[in-house]
Amino acid sequence: MTEILNQRAKKVVAVEYDNRFVRKLEEKTAYSSNTTIIYHDILNVYLPKEEFIVMSTISYSITTPIM
């Protein structure tokens, strides 16, 4: 999903907690200046106040705390 967004969006911020996926994301987006990868738990990440779009495959059990 990140690769597709990377090609179409002005700015992509990917938050990933699993180190294995972080490495894969870093490899796939190494030459992309519009993508930032944050290796952290989404429940502890500061989200911007301005409006933004979320594309995600998060677990249903943590959806409400994120919103």
N, C-alpha and C positions, 0 to 999 in steps of 0.2 A: 504494500500500500504506500509506503514512504517513497518508493521510487517513482510511482505514478504521480503522486502529489508534487514531488520534487520537480518534475517536468512541467507541471501546469500551474503551480502556485508561485506567487512572488516570494513568500517566506514560509518555511516549514520548520516546526519545532517538534522533534520526536523525543518523547520521554519513555525510557525503557529501564526496567529494573534488573532484567536478566543479562548478566555480563556476556553470555554467548551471543545474544541478539544485538547487543551494543557493538560488538566487534564486527558482526556482519553488516550492520547499518553503516558503520564507519567505512568499511571497505566499499560498499555500494555507493556511498555519497561522497567519497574522498575528493572528487573534483567539482563538487557542487557548492557554490558560494552562498546559496540561499537556504541551506539546511543546517540546523543546529541540533545536535544530539545531546540530550541530558540523561546522564546515567544516575537515576534517582527514583525513589518511590513517588509515584504521582500524588499520593496523599500528603507529601511533604514539599511539594513544589509550589512556588508562588506563581499564580496565574494572573495574567494581565487584567486590568479593570476594563479596558476597552473591549468592544465586541470582537469575537473571533469564532472561527468554525472549528469544531472538534470532530476528527475522524478517529475512530478508536476500535480496538478489540479488547476492551477491558472487561473484567469479570463483573457480572451483574451485582454481586455482593458489595462492590465498592463504588457503584455508579452514583448513588445519592450523596455520599460524602464528598465526591469530586465536584458536584454541582453546587 
